Amino acid sequence: MLWFGKQAESAQGADDPTVIRPAKLEVVFDGTITGNKLQVLLDEVDEFEGGLETLLAALRTKQELMQKAFPVTRTEDWGLSREAFLIVLSAVFPARRKLAAFFAELDASKAEELAETLVYGDGAVTERMREFCEIVPAERKKERRAIWDLAAEILHFRDPEGMPLMTRWVWDEETASGALREFIRGNDGMPEIPLDNRPETYEGARSWFAEALTEAGFYRDLPFLIDMLLAQAYADYVKAMSNGLGMVQAEFGGNQHPLEFVLKLLGVDAGGRKSVEGGDADRTLH
């Protein structure tokens, strides 16, 4: 399995068509910006009950949830009930608010069929994601955008090392917005950001951040640490655009810890943790 390009030069990596190889990016991420955002993240984590290990454990639990729903090796009796699907949805914050009612009414067999193609299909990753999104009618634009995030998180958290996180808040080519933009110095003065939504592009970005974190002394849990760093950057952007915490508090609740927005983006906020870690998930996803 490819981990941020380090195995790309091996013969096995070169011959494996399922490997996502990192693209050579046309943008340059700034090391100073990255270091500053990393320090903010670490400072906020230090003030959070349980610290970094607790947050990483929550992300590992989310990984376990996705792997229970979509095993790495699919068995002949694999299936996905409506209840199991809704538990998966509950762990994806950008999607669960907009899609819970839609999927509660959708025929369970249809959701299972499309989820099976998304995870286990033979087509290109992007095409499988687009096909999965077709389950939502095109005129329901908000739900249509949210289901992309659901597809992205299912694929990433099921296989954090092999699949980059391709949510819209990480990068959205259509709106030229997302966390990746925040690491480009002078991005406000650029007429366009030459980043697309191919998996290889996300993987190229991950490769850069993996090297930056390694240079900073981090060697374990790099996929989740990168997720947290990107979420921190996007949280900073939202707070800046809303002139502080006003919009964030209106959307996510007041008097929250500065890290809470980051956790919500990653689907491990208080509500998400209850759904992911609760016994119902363990009993349903088998």
TADA-V959716 format. One record per backbone hydrogen bond with DSSP energy under -1.0 kcal/mol. CO is the residue of the C=O (numbers start at 1). NH is the residue of the N-H. If there is no record, write none. Layout:
<<CO NH> <CO NH>>
//
This chain:
<<3 6> <7 10> <10 14> <11 15> <16 19> <30 34> <31 35> <32 36> <33 37> <34 38> <35 39> <36 40> <37 41> <38 42> <39 43> <40 44> <41 45> <42 46> <45 48> <48 51> <51 55> <52 56> <53 57> <54 58> <55 59> <56 60> <57 61> <58 62> <59 63> <60 64> <61 65> <62 66> <63 67> <64 68> <65 69> <66 70> <75 78> <81 85> <82 86> <83 87> <84 88> <85 89> <86 90> <88 91> <89 92> <92 95> <92 96> <93 97> <95 99> <96 100> <99 103> <100 104> <101 105> <107 111> <108 112> <109 113> <110 114> <111 115> <112 116> <113 117> <114 118> <115 119> <116 120> <117 121> <124 128> <125 129> <126 130> <127 131> <128 132> <129 133> <132 135> <133 136> <137 140> <139 141> <140 144> <141 145> <142 146> <143 147> <146 150> <147 151> <148 152> <149 153> <150 154> <151 155> <152 156> <153 157> <154 158> <155 159> <159 163> <167 171> <169 179> <170 180> <172 176> <172 177> <177 172> <179 182> <180 183> <181 184> <183 30> <184 187> <186 189> <187 190> <193 195> <198 202> <199 203> <200 23> <200 204> <201 205> <202 206> <203 207> <204 208> <205 209> <206 210> <207 211> <208 212> <209 213> <210 214> <211 215> <212 216> <213 218> <214 217> <221 225> <222 226> <223 227> <224 228> <225 229> <226 230> <227 231> <228 232> <229 233> <230 234> <231 235> <232 236> <233 237> <234 238> <235 239> <236 240> <237 241> <238 242> <239 244> <240 243> <245 249> <246 250> <247 251> <248 252> <249 253> <257 260> <259 263> <260 264> <261 265> <262 266> <263 268> <264 267> <269 273> <270 274> <271 275> <272 276> <273 277> <274 278> <278 282> <279 283> <280 284> <281 285> <284 286>>
//
